[in-house]
Amino acid sequence: MMSGYVDRPCSAPTHCARHYEVIARAGGWSISLNGACTRPFRTRRAAERIAKTLQRQADALTDDPKPRVRDHA
């Protein structure tokens, strides 16, 4: 196992929305994305809070803003 990578088979990432997940690792809880993960957080709650923030930011980047149409009446 290479440091910083999840020890499970992963397929190549496809063009889709990012999905962050919290996993248990030696030393604490890490946030994982496409097989790569962060250094461990001491508590699961802290890792979940950061993962939720990252997910919200990733979703904001991938969402297409609706064009605003003005009525010129």
Summary of the structure (lengths in Angstrom):
residues: 73
radius of gyration: 17.1
end to end distance: 64.8
largest distance: 64.8
contacts: 140
relative contact order: 0.18
helix: 26%
strand: 21%
